[in-house]
Amino acid sequence: MRRVYLETSVWSMVVPGQNPLLQEPTLLLLDQCSARMHMPFISDVVSEEVGRAPSDVKKIIVSKIDAVDPEVLGLAPEIEALATRFIAEGVLQPGRADDARHVACALVYELDWLVSWNYRHIANVRKAEAFNAIAVLSGFAGELAIHTPLEVLEWE
């Protein structure tokens, strides 16, 4: 069973009115996580980002998170240091600290996959290579695969 980190863009797809091409695979993946076909994880960063959403949106997302029941990972100092390095090395812009923290969390906890719809800042090959290279230079395994929910479903 793969250990998967579900970052906030995945959870945002549970809100009605989202693009069905993104929402349908997301809901299928979350159902698989609920059935423990994958072991789901989030971090305090997801909780913080969801907490900033409008109350009606927050209620829907929190309800789905509660239903899936992912393990919540704390933000150890190593995560903050690695996230800071992603920004210092230019992989992400300074305003993308939460994205850096998502990736750092998945790397520090040595999860198998990070699942995201954020193509621009997280879910693309060049970024994944850079995140893993910096993780290795920082003393971590650097073996994190980053995929969209659709990619995860295509392999099942």
ABEGO torsion letter per residue (X at the ends): XBBBBBBAAAAAAABBGBBAAAAAAAAAAAAAAAAGABBBBBBAAAAAAAAABBAAAAAAAAAAAAAAGBBBBBBBAAAAAAAAAAAAAGABBAAAAAAAAAAAAAAAAGBABBBBABAAAABBAAAAAAAAAAAAAAGBAGABBBBBAAAAAAAX
